[in-house]
Amino acid sequence: MAQHNDTGNWGEEMAARHLCSKGYTIRDRNWRLGHREIDIVALSEDMRTLVFVEVKTRLSDEVASPEDAVDRKKIRNIGYVANSYIKQNRIVLDTRFDIITVIGKEGDPSPKIEHWEDAFNPMLAY
């Protein structure tokens, strides 16, 4: 597996742990529809909101912020997959789209994790 895949998988694991430590319940990870994917699908701590989480992992944020990689095309794709997830699972909860960035590398005892709740609205990306 390529190094960037290993880094991404590690970052997603750190993000999932972060969410669990905040009381979220992980429903799915790497949920796919064709070539599109949602990194993490979770229930909020109050169990009233379904949260779709895009995780961006970088070794450093010196060149660019990881959240800047969530562009209009990525947001549209996430919205498309989220819509299918909601329909397939007959979800009747509020929904939210978050971004979690992880800065560090595997084995780092304390990576920098930032969580942006309600980071974007896919309906506004068209």
Salt bridges, closest charged atoms under 4 A:
GLU13 OE2 - ARG17 NE 3.22
GLU13 OE1 - ARG29 NH1 2.79
GLU37 OE2 - ARG32 NH2 3.54
GLU54 OE2 - LYS56 NZ 3.26
GLU54 OE2 - LYS74 NZ 3.61
ASP61 OD2 - LYS112 NZ 3.48
ASP98 OD1 - ARG96 NE 2.84
ASP98 OD2 - HIS115 NE2 2.74
GLU114 OE2 - LYS112 NZ 3.54
GLU117 OE1 - ARG96 NH1 3.92
